[in-house]
């Protein structure tokens, strides 16, 4: 017994040492390129191809560097358009959604460009800008529409946006065309382009690196090697070698301890069983009733079936449970003036004829599979109950 205790203590000590090394190896395998965020609870999760400026350069693809500002907001800087707040990143669709820190995205649209950035200009849309004297309201007239941009308008002038092909003769007399803007997809209404408030965003897309398919299949993009820009996809099952060793050791050692414990427990139980057999060897072993009633296979007797309450369905066909609108045996909807029968134990309803035939062959409810309790004596069949709702 002393040797067994010593062996068990040795195994526990080895397990603790291995666990410490395993945790350290797992922390090192995660590395500095694990997903990060500027805010612990809000803001997008940053991972490849993006990286935060505080992470190593190899954590992200060139041109996809983001940073955190003093308010813990994620900031994207476009070389020709300035800073934007990152609201969301869709890694599967290769799209990033950005807003204006000053809550005036229309003003940013007047001088917007994706030049010098890794984002595509394929999805850009072209609109016209009108400068109007005085105050104007949104208008939807025959042949054209123009939308007021409040955050870039003043008390004496109004800036409106129109479609690129907006007819010149449809513009208000006080307006002149100031130029055109090319912007990413914004928010569209049924007929025309219109920002919806301070939370509107631009949608920017990228095509390289092509990680959308990998992300859709549940993988994670990253550099294949320590140098170069070749990108590969790591599947969820593709664990690093260190992580595999950690799983094997972390799961094998506790498993071995459990096996030793089970063996000791089994030996103890066998010893107690042998002692019990010696004690009971001179005692008479009482017999027990082996008769089993397989009502689920044999069905119920006719008197029990006839004892279940009946209901004549009213014109509204309303039952206590609104879901019970169809007989689950014949799969037909209940009709008015039909006779239904319910099982008292679970209160499920069926056509009377259907449930009678069912219970003769099966002793369980067709819906919940509960076995109704058979009465101790033959009950008197109940008479048909009135309709629940005769409205």
C-alpha positions as CSV (number, residue, x, y, z in Angstrom):
1,X,0.0,0.0,0.0
2,X,2.9,2.4,0.8
3,X,4.5,1.7,-2.6
4,X,1.2,2.5,-4.4
5,X,0.8,5.8,-2.5
6,X,4.4,6.7,-3.3
7,X,3.8,5.9,-7.0
8,X,0.7,8.0,-7.1
9,X,2.4,11.0,-5.5
10,X,5.2,10.7,-8.0
11,X,2.8,10.7,-10.9
12,X,1.0,13.8,-9.5
13,X,4.3,15.6,-9.2
14,X,5.3,14.8,-12.7
15,X,1.9,15.9,-14.0
16,X,2.2,19.3,-12.3
17,X,5.7,19.9,-13.8
18,X,4.5,18.9,-17.3
19,X,1.4,21.1,-17.0
20,X,3.6,24.1,-16.2
21,X,5.7,23.5,-19.3
22,X,2.6,22.8,-21.4
23,X,1.0,26.1,-20.4
24,X,4.2,28.0,-21.2
25,X,4.5,26.3,-24.6
26,X,0.9,27.1,-25.4
27,X,1.4,30.7,-24.5
28,X,4.4,30.8,-26.7
29,X,2.6,29.1,-29.6
30,X,-0.2,31.8,-29.4
31,X,2.6,34.4,-30.0
32,X,2.1,38.1,-30.4
33,X,-0.1,37.7,-33.5
34,X,-3.2,36.4,-31.7
35,X,-6.4,38.4,-32.4
36,X,-6.4,41.8,-30.8
37,X,-8.8,44.7,-30.2
38,X,-8.6,48.3,-29.2
39,X,-11.5,47.9,-26.7
40,X,-12.1,44.9,-24.4
41,X,-15.8,44.7,-25.1
42,X,-16.5,46.9,-28.2
43,X,-14.9,47.3,-31.6
44,X,-13.9,44.9,-34.2
45,X,-11.6,42.0,-33.7
46,X,-8.3,42.6,-35.5
47,X,-6.5,39.6,-37.1
48,X,-4.8,38.9,-40.4
49,X,-4.6,40.5,-42.9
50,X,-5.0,43.4,-40.5
51,X,-2.8,44.2,-37.5
52,X,-2.6,46.9,-34.9
53,X,0.4,49.2,-35.0
54,X,1.5,47.8,-31.6
55,X,1.9,44.3,-33.0
56,X,4.8,43.0,-35.0
57,X,5.0,43.8,-38.7
58,X,4.6,40.1,-39.8
59,X,1.2,39.9,-38.0
60,X,-0.5,41.7,-40.9
61,X,-0.3,42.2,-44.6
62,X,1.4,45.3,-45.9
63,X,-1.0,48.3,-46.1
64,X,-3.5,46.8,-43.5
65,X,-2.2,48.5,-40.4
66,X,-4.7,49.9,-38.0
67,X,-4.2,51.8,-34.7
68,X,-6.0,52.7,-31.5
69,X,-6.8,56.3,-30.6
70,X,-7.1,57.8,-27.1
71,X,-10.8,56.8,-27.0
72,X,-10.0,53.1,-27.7
73,X,-11.5,53.4,-31.2
74,X,-10.0,51.5,-34.1
75,X,-8.6,53.9,-36.7
76,X,-8.0,53.3,-40.4
77,X,-5.8,55.9,-42.2
78,X,-6.2,56.3,-46.0
79,X,-3.2,58.1,-47.6
80,X,-5.4,60.5,-49.6
81,X,-8.5,60.7,-47.4
82,X,-7.4,60.8,-43.8
83,X,-8.6,58.9,-40.7
84,X,-11.8,56.9,-40.4
85,X,-13.3,54.9,-37.5
86,X,-13.5,51.1,-38.2
87,X,-17.0,50.0,-37.2
88,X,-16.9,46.4,-38.5
89,X,-14.7,44.0,-40.5
90,X,-16.3,41.2,-42.5
91,X,-13.4,38.8,-43.1
92,X,-15.5,36.4,-45.1
93,X,-16.6,39.0,-47.6
94,X,-13.3,40.9,-47.5
95,X,-15.0,44.1,-46.5
96,X,-14.3,46.8,-43.9
97,X,-16.9,49.4,-42.8
98,X,-15.7,52.8,-41.7
99,X,-17.3,56.0,-40.4
100,X,-16.2,59.5,-39.8
101,X,-14.8,60.4,-36.3
102,X,-16.6,63.8,-36.6
103,X,-19.9,62.2,-37.6
104,X,-20.0,64.0,-41.0
105,X,-19.4,61.3,-43.6
106,X,-21.0,63.4,-46.4
107,X,-18.2,66.0,-45.8
108,X,-15.6,63.3,-46.2
109,X,-17.3,62.2,-49.4
110,X,-16.4,65.6,-51.0
111,X,-12.7,64.7,-50.8
112,X,-12.5,61.0,-50.8
113,X,-9.9,58.7,-52.5
114,X,-8.7,55.2,-52.0
115,X,-5.4,55.9,-53.9
116,X,-2.4,54.5,-52.2
117,X,-4.4,52.0,-50.2
118,X,-5.0,48.3,-50.7
119,X,-8.7,48.8,-51.2
120,X,-10.3,48.4,-54.6
121,X,-12.1,51.1,-56.5
122,X,-14.3,48.7,-58.4
123,X,-17.3,49.4,-56.2
124,X,-17.1,53.2,-56.2
125,X,-20.2,55.2,-57.1
126,X,-20.3,58.6,-58.7
127,X,-22.7,61.4,-57.6
128,X,-23.1,65.1,-58.3
129,X,-22.8,67.9,-55.7
130,X,-24.9,71.1,-55.9
131,X,-24.3,74.3,-54.0
132,X,-27.5,76.3,-53.3
133,X,-28.1,79.6,-51.7
134,X,-30.5,79.7,-48.8
135,X,-32.1,76.8,-47.1
136,X,-33.5,73.8,-49.0
137,X,-35.2,70.6,-47.9
138,X,-35.0,67.1,-49.4
139,X,-37.0,66.9,-52.6
140,X,-38.3,64.0,-54.8
141,X,-39.7,65.6,-57.9
142,X,-40.6,64.2,-61.3
143,X,-37.5,63.3,-63.2
144,X,-35.0,63.7,-60.4
145,X,-34.1,63.7,-56.8
146,X,-31.7,65.7,-54.6
147,X,-30.8,65.1,-51.0
148,X,-29.6,67.7,-48.5
149,X,-26.4,67.1,-46.6
150,X,-27.0,68.9,-43.3
151,X,-23.6,68.6,-41.8
152,X,-21.9,70.4,-44.7
153,X,-24.6,73.0,-45.1
154,X,-24.8,76.4,-43.4
155,X,-27.6,78.9,-42.6
156,X,-27.0,80.7,-45.9
157,X,-26.2,77.8,-48.2
158,X,-27.2,74.3,-48.7
159,X,-25.2,71.4,-50.2
160,X,-27.2,68.7,-51.9
161,X,-26.3,65.5,-53.6
162,X,-27.8,64.3,-56.8
163,X,-27.4,61.3,-59.1
164,X,-24.6,61.7,-61.6
165,X,-27.1,61.9,-64.5
166,X,-29.4,64.4,-62.7
167,X,-31.0,66.7,-65.3
168,X,-29.7,70.2,-65.1
169,X,-33.1,71.7,-65.7
170,X,-34.5,69.9,-62.6
171,X,-32.2,71.6,-60.2
172,X,-33.6,74.5,-58.1
173,X,-32.9,78.0,-59.6
174,X,-30.6,78.9,-56.6
175,X,-28.3,75.9,-57.2
176,X,-25.2,75.4,-59.3
177,X,-23.3,72.2,-59.9
178,X,-20.1,72.3,-57.8
179,X,-18.6,69.0,-59.1
180,X,-18.8,65.3,-58.7
181,X,-17.7,62.9,-56.0
182,X,-16.8,59.2,-56.2
183,X,-17.5,57.3,-53.0
184,X,-17.8,53.7,-51.9
185,X,-21.2,52.1,-51.4
186,X,-23.1,54.0,-48.7
187,X,-26.7,53.6,-47.6
188,X,-29.4,53.4,-50.4
189,X,-33.1,53.9,-50.1
190,X,-35.6,52.6,-52.6
191,X,-34.9,55.2,-55.2
192,X,-31.9,57.3,-54.3
193,X,-28.7,57.5,-52.3
194,X,-29.2,58.9,-48.8
195,X,-27.1,58.9,-45.6
196,X,-29.1,57.8,-42.6
197,X,-27.4,59.7,-39.7
198,X,-24.2,59.9,-37.7
199,X,-23.7,56.2,-37.8
200,X,-23.5,55.8,-41.6
201,X,-20.4,54.0,-43.0
202,X,-18.5,53.6,-46.2
203,X,-17.9,50.0,-47.4
204,X,-14.4,49.3,-48.6
205,X,-13.3,46.0,-50.1
206,X,-10.0,44.4,-50.8
207,X,-9.0,41.6,-53.2
208,X,-5.5,40.9,-52.1
209,X,-4.7,38.9,-50.0
210,X,-7.6,36.6,-51.0
211,X,-8.6,35.2,-47.7
212,X,-12.4,35.2,-48.1
213,X,-12.7,31.5,-49.1
214,X,-10.4,30.4,-46.2
215,X,-12.5,32.4,-43.7
216,X,-15.8,31.1,-45.1
217,X,-14.6,27.5,-44.6
218,X,-13.7,28.3,-41.0
219,X,-9.9,28.7,-41.5
220,X,-7.5,31.5,-40.7
221,X,-5.3,33.3,-43.2
222,X,-1.6,34.0,-42.5
223,X,1.8,34.1,-44.0
224,X,3.1,30.7,-45.1
225,X,6.7,31.4,-44.1
226,X,8.7,33.9,-42.0
227,X,9.7,35.8,-45.1
228,X,7.9,36.8,-48.3
229,X,4.2,37.5,-48.8
230,X,2.8,34.1,-49.8
231,X,-0.5,33.6,-47.8
232,X,-1.8,30.2,-46.7
233,X,-4.9,29.0,-44.9
234,X,-4.8,27.2,-41.5
235,X,-7.8,24.9,-40.9
236,X,-9.2,24.5,-37.4
237,X,-7.9,20.9,-37.2
238,X,-4.4,21.9,-38.3
239,X,-2.8,22.4,-34.8
240,X,0.8,23.4,-34.4
241,X,3.2,20.6,-33.4
242,X,3.7,22.2,-29.9
243,X,-0.1,22.4,-29.4
244,X,-0.5,18.7,-30.4
245,X,2.1,17.7,-27.9
246,X,0.3,19.8,-25.3
247,X,-3.0,18.1,-26.1
248,X,-1.4,14.6,-25.9
249,X,0.4,15.3,-22.6
250,X,-2.3,17.3,-21.1
251,X,-4.9,14.7,-21.9
252,X,-2.8,11.5,-21.5
253,X,-1.4,12.1,-18.0
254,X,-4.8,12.9,-16.4
255,X,-6.2,9.9,-18.3
256,X,-3.5,7.7,-16.9
257,X,-4.3,8.9,-13.4
258,X,-8.0,8.2,-14.0
259,X,-7.2,4.7,-15.2
260,X,-5.1,4.0,-12.1
261,X,-8.0,5.3,-9.9
262,X,-10.5,3.1,-11.7
263,X,-8.3,0.1,-11.4
264,X,-7.9,0.7,-7.6
265,X,-11.6,1.2,-7.3
266,X,-12.4,-1.9,-9.2
267,X,-10.0,-4.0,-7.1
268,X,-11.7,-2.7,-4.0
269,X,-15.1,-3.4,-5.3
270,X,-14.1,-7.0,-6.2
271,X,-12.7,-7.6,-2.8
272,X,-15.9,-6.3,-1.1
273,X,-18.0,-8.5,-3.5
274,X,-16.1,-11.6,-2.5
275,X,-16.6,-10.8,1.1
276,X,-20.3,-10.3,0.5
277,X,-20.6,-13.6,-1.3
278,X,-19.1,-15.4,1.6
279,X,-21.5,-13.7,4.0
280,X,-24.5,-14.5,1.8
281,X,-23.6,-18.0,0.9
282,X,-25.5,-19.5,3.8
283,X,-28.5,-17.2,3.4
284,X,-31.5,-17.9,1.3
285,X,-31.8,-15.8,-1.7
286,X,-35.4,-14.5,-2.1
287,X,-37.0,-14.7,-5.5
288,X,-38.4,-11.7,-7.1
289,X,-41.2,-11.2,-9.5
290,X,-39.7,-11.2,-13.1
291,X,-43.0,-10.4,-14.7
292,X,-42.6,-7.3,-16.8
293,X,-45.5,-5.5,-18.4
294,X,-44.4,-4.2,-21.8
295,X,-47.4,-1.9,-22.3
296,X,-45.5,0.1,-24.9
297,X,-45.5,-3.0,-27.2
298,X,-48.8,-4.7,-26.1
299,X,-51.1,-1.7,-26.1
300,X,-53.9,-0.9,-23.6
301,X,-57.1,-2.8,-22.8
302,X,-60.4,-1.6,-24.2
303,X,-61.8,-0.5,-20.9
304,X,-58.9,1.8,-20.3
305,X,-59.1,3.3,-23.8
306,X,-62.8,3.9,-23.4
307,X,-62.2,5.7,-20.1
308,X,-60.4,8.5,-21.8
309,X,-62.4,11.8,-22.1
310,X,-64.0,12.7,-25.4
311,X,-64.6,16.2,-26.8
312,X,-66.8,17.3,-29.6
313,X,-65.1,20.1,-31.4
314,X,-66.9,23.4,-31.8
315,X,-67.2,25.8,-34.8
316,X,-64.0,27.7,-33.8
317,X,-62.1,24.4,-33.5
318,X,-60.3,25.8,-30.5
319,X,-58.5,23.5,-28.1
320,X,-56.7,24.2,-24.8
321,X,-53.3,24.1,-26.6
322,X,-53.4,26.3,-29.8
323,X,-50.7,24.1,-31.3
324,X,-53.1,21.0,-31.3
325,X,-54.8,21.7,-34.6
326,X,-53.9,18.5,-36.4
327,X,-54.2,14.8,-35.5
328,X,-50.6,13.5,-35.4
329,X,-51.8,10.0,-36.3
330,X,-53.7,10.6,-39.6
331,X,-52.1,14.0,-40.2
332,X,-55.5,15.6,-40.9
333,X,-56.7,19.0,-39.6
334,X,-59.5,18.9,-37.0
335,X,-62.9,19.9,-38.3
336,X,-65.9,21.2,-36.4
337,X,-68.3,18.6,-34.9
338,X,-65.5,15.9,-35.0
339,X,-65.1,13.8,-31.9
340,X,-61.7,14.0,-30.3
341,X,-60.2,12.0,-27.4
342,X,-57.4,13.1,-25.1
343,X,-54.9,11.2,-23.0
344,X,-55.3,12.4,-19.4
345,X,-51.7,12.0,-18.4
346,X,-50.3,14.4,-21.1
347,X,-53.6,16.1,-22.3
348,X,-52.7,15.5,-26.0
349,X,-55.7,15.4,-28.4
350,X,-56.3,13.0,-31.4
351,X,-59.3,11.8,-33.5
352,X,-61.2,9.4,-31.3
353,X,-61.1,6.6,-33.9
354,X,-57.4,7.2,-34.6
355,X,-56.2,7.1,-30.9
356,X,-58.4,4.1,-30.2
357,X,-56.7,2.0,-32.9
358,X,-53.3,3.3,-31.8
359,X,-53.7,2.5,-28.1
360,X,-54.8,-1.0,-28.9
361,X,-51.4,-1.7,-30.5
362,X,-49.2,0.8,-28.6
363,X,-49.3,1.7,-25.0
364,X,-47.7,5.1,-25.4
365,X,-48.9,8.6,-26.5
366,X,-48.0,9.2,-30.2
367,X,-46.6,12.6,-29.4
368,X,-44.7,12.5,-26.1
369,X,-44.2,8.7,-25.9
370,X,-45.3,8.7,-22.3
371,X,-47.0,5.5,-21.2
372,X,-50.4,6.2,-19.6
373,X,-50.9,4.6,-16.2
374,X,-53.4,1.7,-16.4
375,X,-56.2,2.0,-13.8
376,X,-56.3,-0.6,-10.9
377,X,-59.9,-1.5,-11.7
378,X,-62.0,-1.3,-14.8
379,X,-63.4,2.3,-15.0
380,X,-66.8,3.3,-16.3
381,X,-66.3,4.9,-19.8
382,X,-67.0,8.6,-19.6
383,X,-69.6,10.1,-21.8
384,X,-68.7,12.5,-24.5
385,X,-67.8,16.0,-23.2
386,X,-69.3,19.1,-24.7
387,X,-67.3,21.1,-27.2
388,X,-64.6,23.3,-25.7
389,X,-65.7,26.3,-27.8
390,X,-68.9,26.4,-29.7
391,X,-68.6,30.0,-30.8
